[in-house]
């Protein structure tokens, strides 16, 4: 036997009524179904626990994403620092007589580098796929 339906008349603020209508339309559901679902959720004895569990899962997911982003940033910083240190210690300064030629060549090489970087960022492969995630994250406290 199904539960009998009882008609209620309630007054809602105009803004809430618009939001209810928009939400129902977006979900392709009746406003009654949306209100019923909201009341069921609100009045459910375990509703708060479900909400807390959902929030905890989302926070855990965000925390893992932030850890991964921090690890990638540390990797980028260390890669750049290592390259700059190597370049500065192994590249002798150029004599003034070839400086202009070297700068023109440097501009051309820079342009090719930017083109390669753009292509790699758009279609890959990305460095993060070449460097395994099985490498433990860098200890950020040292």
N, C-alpha and C positions, 0 to 999 in steps of 0.2 A: 504494500500500500504506500502510495506517495504522500509526502507531506502536503497538507493543504496550503495554498498560497493566500497570504493576507495582504491586502492593499494598504500601503502607507502613503501619507501625504506629508512631505517635508519641504522645508524652504532652505535653499542653498544660496550662497552669494553668487552674483552673476559671473565672476571670474572662475569660481569653482565649477559652475555649470558649464561654462565654455570649455574648460579643461577636460571635464568628464565627457562631453560630446566629442571633442577632438580625439581623446584617447580611445573611446569606443569606436569611432570611425576608423582610426588607424589600425585597430585590432580586428575590425570587421565583426564586432560584437555589439550586442544591445547595451544600452546604458544600464539597464536592469542587471544584466549579467556582470558588468563591471562593478557595480555597487555591491551585488551579492558576493563576488569574489573578494572585494576589499573588506567587507564586513566579516566574512568567514576568516580571512587572514588576521584581521584586527582582534577578533574575539576568540581566536583559537588559543587554547592554553599553552601550546608550545610555540606560538608565533614568535615570541621574543627570542627563544632559543634558536629557532631556525634562522631568524634574521642575524643573530650574533654569529652563528656558524657560517652563514654566507659571507658576512663581513670579514670574519677571520680568514676564510679561504681567499677572498679577494686581496686582503692585506698581505697574506703569505705570497701570493702571486706577484703583487707589486714589489714586495721585498726582494724576491728572486730576480725580477727584472732590474731593479736598482743595483743589486749585487753584480749582475752580468754587465750592466752599463759601466759601473765603476771599474770592473776588471778590464773591459775593453779600453776605457780611458787610460788606465794605468799602463796597459800594453802599448797604446799609441804614444804616450809620453816617454816611456822607456825606449821604444824603438827610435823615436826622433832624437832623444838625447844621445843614444848610442851612435846613431848615424852622424850627428853633428860632431861629437867627440872624435870619431874615427876620421871624418873628413878634415877637421881642423888640424889633427896631428899628422896626417899623411899627405896633405896637399901643400906643396911649397908655393909661395907667392910668385906671381908672374912678373917678368920684367916689363917695364913701361912700354917697350917697343911693340909688344904683342897684346897689350891690354885691350885695345879697341877691337881687335879681331876676336879675342877670347870673349868679350862682352857680347858681340854679335852672335857668336856661336852659342853662348849661354842663353840668349833670348830665344834662339831657335830650339834648343834642347828643352827649355822651359815650356815653350808652346807645345811640343810633342808630349812632354810629361803631363801637362794639363789635359790634353786630348785623351791620353791613355787613362788618366785618373777619372775623367768624366765617363768614359766608356765602362770602366771597371765598376764605378758606382751605379751606373744604370743597368748593366747586364751581368756583371760579375766576371769571374769568381771573386768573392770577397776574402780578405785576409783571415777573417774569423773562421772561415771554412777550412783554410789551409792550416791554421793553428788550432789544435784540438782543444776541446773544452775539458779534456781529462787532465790538463795542466792545472795544478792548484792555483787559486787566486793569490795575487801578491799580497803580502802582509802590509796593510796600509798604515800601520802604526809605527813602522820603522823608517 
